[in-house]
Amino acid sequence: MDLKKEIKLSDLVPKGLARKQTQRKQKAKTRKRTMPKEIVGLKIESSAITAAQIVNNGAGKSIVNVARTPLARGIVTGGEVRDPAALAIALTNFFATNKLPRRGVRLGLGNSRIGVRIIEVPGTENHEQLENAIRFRAHEMLSVSLDEAVIDYHILGETVDENGEKAQRILLVVAYRDSIDRYLAATDAADLEVVGIDLEAFALLRAAAPPDTNGEARNSALVVVSVDDERTTLAISDGEVCHFTRVLEWGDATIDSAVGRGLRISDPEAADLRRKLSGLDELPDDEQLVQQATALREIVNYEIHALVRELQSSLRFYQSQPGSLPIGVVLLSGALADLIGFADELRTQLGIPLEVVDPFVRATLRDNAVRPTRSRELTVAIGLGIED
C-alpha cells in the first residue's frame, strides 16, 4: 500500500507556531519537506504516552526502541490537550527515562474535531483560484473562521464528466488550530523537535498493511479500526489514499466502566482484570478468574453493540459515496484486540471478515529491542515512525 500521497499537517505547523501569532495568518498550502531517516512516532492519549523510534532505510524499517507509560487522567481528554504544562513535564520525563531522541519527532493527531474529505473542485489551472475554492470548502466543513483552522490538501487527480467538464479531485483535511497549538506548546516546553504532525488514521493505515508492489488497483476497501482508551479510530483506504476516517467516542474506558459496574469493582480494578485476560489463548485453571472472565465477556458482548452500530453507520456512509469500493477486510488494533473473545465477537456482529493487526508487519524489531507485552497498543506510534 502506497501512502506517500497522504498529507502532512506538519507542513502547516512549523515548530514554534504556538508562540508566533503572526504565523497564524499564513496561507495554507501543500509543501514537501524532507523527513529524517530516524523518526520517533509519538502518540498521546488520555491514559498513556507511546513512542516508537524507527530507522527508515527505503523498504526496510527497523524499530530501535518502543516505550509506553501511563499518563495521569485529565491532562489529555478526547484527543485534546487540557493541561499543556503538565503534558510537557510528562513528556520530558518520558523521553529521559526511555532514552528517546528529542529530535525527529512526528506527533499523532486524532479527535472528532478534524475533518477529512475528498472533494471535487471545477477545473482551474489558476493556483490561487484553486486555493480559494478549497478554503471555501474547508470553511463549510468546520464552520469556523479560516484564521482558526489549519488546512492541508493533496490533489489526487482530475476527473471529466459526461459533458467534458474537468474537475480536480482533492483530499482535504481541516483541523482546529487551537488544538494543534496546545500540543505544540507542550512539545516546545519539553524541548522536542517536532518534524511532523500526522493524522493517527493515516499512521494506522501505514502500519497495518504492507505496500502494494504489483501496481494494480485494489478491488476492495481496506478498513482499519484501532480501539484506544477513550476513542476508536476508523480509517478506510483504497490501498493508496485514505478516503474516509472517523473518530468514535468509544474505547477501553467504555468497557472498564461497564465491567466495574457489572462486577461492582472500581474502574482501575476492571482495567487490571481486562489486562490480565488480554493476550491469553485460554484461561488458567483459576475458578474465580474463570467466573470473572465469563462475566466480563457477557458485558463486552453487550457493550460492543454501540461500537458496531457506529462502525456500520460509517461503513454505509463511505459506500454511499461515488467511487467507493466494497468492504474487503477489517483490520483490528488496540488493546482490546488482545482481549479474549473481543475480536471474535466484533467479527460476528459486523458480519465482515476481520483480522487482528500485527503491529510489526511493516517494521521489524532490532535484536536488542524488547518486544513489550500488549504490543497492539503500539500500532499507531509505529505508523507515525514509518516514512515511505
Secondary structure as the mmCIF struct_conf table of DSSP 4:
data_model
#
loop_
_struct_conf.conf_type_id
_struct_conf.id
_struct_conf.beg_label_comp_id
_struct_conf.beg_label_asym_id
_struct_conf.beg_label_seq_id
_struct_conf.end_label_comp_id
_struct_conf.end_label_asym_id
_struct_conf.end_label_seq_id
TURN_TY1_P TURN_TY1_P1 LYS A 4 LYS A 5
HELX_RH_3T_P HELX_RH_3T_P1 LEU A 9 LEU A 12
BEND BEND1 VAL A 13 VAL A 13
TURN_TY1_P TURN_TY1_P2 LYS A 15 ARG A 19
HELX_RH_3T_P HELX_RH_3T_P2 GLN A 21 LYS A 25
BEND BEND2 GLN A 26 GLN A 26
HELX_LH_PP_P HELX_LH_PP_P1 LYS A 27 ALA A 28
HELX_LH_PP_P HELX_LH_PP_P2 THR A 34 PRO A 36
BEND BEND3 LYS A 37 LYS A 37
STRN STRN1 GLU A 38 ILE A 44
BEND BEND4 SER A 46 SER A 47
STRN STRN2 ALA A 48 ASN A 57
TURN_TY1_P TURN_TY1_P3 GLY A 58 ALA A 59
STRN STRN3 GLY A 60 PRO A 70
TURN_TY1_P TURN_TY1_P4 ARG A 73 GLY A 74
BEND BEND5 ILE A 75 ILE A 75
STRN STRN4 VAL A 76 THR A 77
TURN_TY1_P TURN_TY1_P5 GLY A 78 GLY A 79
STRN STRN5 GLU A 80 VAL A 81
BEND BEND6 ARG A 82 ARG A 82
HELX_RH_AL_P HELX_RH_AL_P1 PRO A 84 THR A 97
TURN_TY1_P TURN_TY1_P6 ASN A 98 LYS A 99
BEND BEND7 ARG A 102 GLY A 104
STRN STRN6 VAL A 105 LEU A 109
TURN_TY1_P TURN_TY1_P7 SER A 112 ARG A 113
STRN STRN7 GLY A 115 PRO A 122
BEND BEND8 GLU A 125 GLU A 125
HELX_RH_AL_P HELX_RH_AL_P2 HIS A 127 LEU A 142
BEND BEND9 VAL A 144 VAL A 144
HELX_RH_3T_P HELX_RH_3T_P3 LEU A 146 GLU A 148
STRN STRN8 ALA A 149 VAL A 160
TURN_TY1_P TURN_TY1_P8 GLU A 162 ASN A 163
STRN STRN9 LYS A 166 TYR A 176
HELX_RH_AL_P HELX_RH_AL_P3 ARG A 177 ALA A 189
TURN_TY1_P TURN_TY1_P9 ALA A 190 ASP A 191
STRN STRN10 VAL A 194 LEU A 199
HELX_RH_AL_P HELX_RH_AL_P4 GLU A 200 ALA A 208
BEND BEND10 ALA A 209 ALA A 209
HELX_LH_PP_P HELX_LH_PP_P3 PRO A 210 ASP A 212
BEND BEND11 ASN A 214 ASN A 214
HELX_LH_PP_P HELX_LH_PP_P4 GLU A 216 ARG A 218
BEND BEND12 ASN A 219 SER A 220
STRN STRN11 ALA A 221 VAL A 227
BEND BEND13 ASP A 229 GLU A 230
STRN STRN12 THR A 232 SER A 237
BEND BEND14 ASP A 238 VAL A 241
STRN STRN13 CYS A 242 LEU A 248
BEND BEND15 GLU A 249 GLU A 249
HELX_RH_AL_P HELX_RH_AL_P5 ASP A 252 LEU A 263
TURN_TY1_P TURN_TY1_P10 ARG A 264 ARG A 264
HELX_RH_AL_P HELX_RH_AL_P6 ASP A 267 LYS A 276
TURN_TY1_P TURN_TY1_P11 LEU A 277 LEU A 277
STRN STRN14 SER A 278 SER A 278
TURN_TY1_P TURN_TY1_P12 GLY A 279 GLY A 279
BEND BEND16 ASP A 281 GLU A 282
BEND BEND17 ASP A 285 ASP A 285
HELX_RH_AL_P HELX_RH_AL_P7 GLU A 287 GLN A 319
TURN_TY1_P TURN_TY1_P13 SER A 320 SER A 320
BEND BEND18 GLN A 321 GLN A 321
TURN_TY1_P TURN_TY1_P14 PRO A 322 GLY A 323
STRN STRN15 ILE A 327 GLY A 334
HELX_RH_3T_P HELX_RH_3T_P4 ALA A 335 ASP A 338
STRN STRN16 LEU A 339 LEU A 339
TURN_TY1_P TURN_TY1_P15 ILE A 340 GLY A 341
HELX_RH_AL_P HELX_RH_AL_P8 PHE A 342 LEU A 350
TURN_TY1_P TURN_TY1_P16 GLY A 351 GLY A 351
BEND BEND19 ILE A 352 ILE A 352
STRN STRN17 LEU A 354 VAL A 356
TURN_TY1_P TURN_TY1_P17 PRO A 359 PHE A 360
BEND BEND20 VAL A 361 ALA A 363
STRN STRN18 THR A 364 LEU A 365
HELX_LH_PP_P HELX_LH_PP_P5 ARG A 366 ARG A 366
TURN_TY1_P TURN_TY1_P18 ASP A 367 ASN A 368
BEND BEND21 ALA A 369 ALA A 369
HELX_LH_PP_P HELX_LH_PP_P6 VAL A 370 PRO A 372
BEND BEND22 THR A 373 ARG A 374
HELX_RH_3T_P HELX_RH_3T_P5 SER A 375 LEU A 378
HELX_RH_AL_P HELX_RH_AL_P9 THR A 379 GLY A 385
#
